[in-house]
Amino acid sequence: MVAFKEEFPYLRCDSGQLFEFDQAWLRAAITRAANDAGYPKWWLTDHVTESIAFYLRLRNDESVVPFDQLSQTVRYVLKVIGYKEIVPYFEPAPPPVSFSLLQIAQEAGAGYELAFFDGLEKRISALVTARADSLHLCDLQACVKHLRGAKTWTRPCDTLREEVICFVRERLASSAELEHLRCFIR
């Protein structure tokens, strides 16, 4: 992956997986840390978030930044501005994981639902090692139409759509490591 000039570099977690930087994710992590440290509705959250984002934009010579390095940078900024008591509480989870259901369906081939569900199972299982706390599954409608070989939405598409959603819910509920995961399907 390549990060373009004026854009944020990607973040790499310990497992090697790459994530796009998301300011809302960082703001939420800083807000949680400040709340836990006794600063509810901390007035500097937005400023610290914007400062870190600006710093990452300046690093346009690097397309990938290790996740730990970003965490160390945030901790350093908190210390420098005089809020070192927040530092022990800053434990950000990796940014949301996002993948396309259509891509999995295309890899499986049109009409091969079993191969699709197997591929989806493998992707969800990989989330355990990524320690993600948020999952975004996109392209559900296009995925279902591809698997059904349908140009327009049909009643069997409705059925398969529900099967995919139920499969994801059951898989996340069946694993203690994944039950905390927030999942968004669109």
C-alpha positions in Angstrom: 0.0 0.0 0.0 1.1 3.5 -0.7 0.2 6.6 1.3 0.0 9.6 -1.0 1.5 13.0 -0.2 -0.8 15.1 2.0 -2.4 11.9 3.3 -1.8 10.0 6.5 0.6 7.1 6.5 -0.9 3.6 7.3 -0.5 2.2 10.7 1.0 -1.3 11.1 0.1 -3.4 14.2 2.3 -6.1 15.6 0.7 -8.8 13.5 1.7 -6.9 10.3 -1.8 -5.8 9.4 -2.1 -2.3 8.0 -4.8 0.1 9.1 -5.8 3.5 7.8 -5.4 6.3 10.3 -8.7 7.6 11.6 -8.9 10.8 13.6 -12.3 9.8 15.2 -10.6 6.6 16.4 -7.7 8.5 18.0 -10.1 11.0 19.5 -12.1 8.2 21.1 -8.9 6.6 22.5 -7.7 9.9 24.0 -11.2 10.6 25.4 -11.3 7.1 27.1 -7.9 7.7 28.6 -8.8 11.2 29.9 -12.1 9.9 31.4 -10.3 7.0 33.1 -7.7 9.5 34.5 -10.4 11.6 36.0 -10.8 14.2 33.2 -14.4 13.8 31.9 -15.0 15.9 28.8 -11.3 16.9 28.7 -11.0 20.2 26.9 -7.7 19.3 25.1 -8.9 16.1 23.4 -9.5 17.8 20.1 -6.3 19.8 20.2 -4.2 16.7 21.0 -5.9 14.7 18.2 -5.4 17.5 15.7 -1.7 17.8 16.7 -1.1 14.1 16.2 -2.9 14.2 12.9 -0.8 17.2 11.8 2.4 15.4 12.9 1.4 12.3 10.8 0.6 14.4 7.7 4.2 15.8 8.0 5.6 12.3 7.9 4.8 12.0 4.2 8.2 10.4 3.6 7.0 7.3 5.3 4.0 5.4 4.0 3.7 3.1 7.1 4.1 4.0 10.8 4.3 1.2 13.4 1.2 1.3 15.7 3.5 1.3 18.8 5.3 4.4 17.5 2.0 6.3 17.2 1.1 5.3 20.8 4.5 6.5 22.0 4.0 9.8 20.2 0.6 10.4 21.9 2.1 9.5 25.3 5.0 11.9 24.7 2.6 14.7 23.7 0.5 14.1 26.9 3.7 14.3 29.0 5.0 17.5 27.3 1.7 19.4 27.8 1.6 18.5 31.5 -0.9 15.7 31.6 1.3 12.7 32.4 -1.4 11.3 34.6 -3.4 10.4 31.5 -0.5 8.4 30.0 -1.0 5.1 31.9 -4.6 5.0 30.7 -3.8 5.5 27.0 -4.2 2.0 25.6 -5.6 2.4 22.2 -7.0 -0.7 20.4 -6.0 -1.0 16.7 -8.1 1.1 14.4 -11.3 -0.5 12.9 -10.7 -3.4 10.6 -12.6 -3.0 7.3 -12.9 -5.5 4.5 -15.2 -6.0 1.5 -17.6 -8.9 1.4 -17.7 -8.5 -2.3 -14.0 -9.2 -2.5 -14.4 -12.4 -0.6 -17.3 -13.4 -2.8 -15.3 -12.7 -5.9 -12.4 -14.8 -4.6 -15.0 -17.6 -4.0 -16.5 -17.3 -7.4 -20.2 -16.7 -8.5 -22.5 -19.3 -7.0 -20.0 -20.7 -4.5 -21.5 -19.8 -1.2 -19.7 -22.5 0.8 -16.3 -21.1 -0.4 -17.5 -17.6 0.5 -18.5 -18.6 4.0 -15.2 -20.4 4.4 -13.3 -17.2 3.3 -15.4 -15.1 5.6 -14.7 -17.5 8.5 -10.9 -17.2 7.9 -11.1 -13.4 7.8 -13.0 -13.2 11.0 -10.7 -15.7 12.7 -7.7 -13.5 11.8 -9.2 -10.7 13.8 -8.3 -12.5 17.0 -4.6 -11.9 16.4 -5.2 -8.3 15.3 -6.8 -7.4 18.6 -9.3 -5.2 16.8 -12.3 -3.8 18.6 -14.3 -2.7 15.6 -15.1 -4.4 12.3 -16.6 -2.8 9.2 -17.9 -5.2 6.6 -18.9 -3.4 3.4 -20.5 -4.2 0.0 -23.1 -6.7 1.4 -25.6 -6.0 -1.3 -23.1 -6.4 -4.1 -21.7 -9.5 -2.5 -25.1 -11.2 -2.3 -25.9 -10.3 -5.9 -22.6 -11.7 -7.0 -23.1 -15.0 -5.1 -26.6 -15.3 -6.5 -25.6 -14.3 -10.0 -28.4 -11.7 -10.0 -28.4 -8.4 -11.8 -31.4 -7.2 -9.8 -32.3 -7.8 -6.2 -34.6 -10.9 -5.7 -36.3 -12.7 -2.9 -33.5 -15.3 -2.7 -31.1 -12.4 -2.3 -33.0 -11.4 0.8 -32.6 -14.9 2.2 -28.8 -15.0 1.5 -28.4 -11.5 2.9 -29.9 -12.7 6.2 -27.7 -15.8 6.2 -24.6 -13.7 5.9 -25.7 -11.4 8.7 -26.6 -14.4 10.9 -23.3 -16.1 10.1 -21.3 -13.1 11.2 -23.3 -12.6 14.4 -23.0 -16.3 15.3 -19.3 -16.4 14.6 -18.6 -13.3 16.7 -20.8 -14.6 19.6 -19.1 -18.0 19.6 -15.7 -16.7 20.3 -14.7 -15.2 23.7 -11.9 -13.3 22.0 -14.4 -11.6 19.6 -17.5 -11.0 21.7 -16.3 -7.5 22.5 -15.9 -6.6 18.8 -18.4 -4.0 17.4 -19.4 -5.0 13.9 -21.0 -2.8 11.3 -22.3 -4.3 8.0 -23.3 -2.2 5.1 
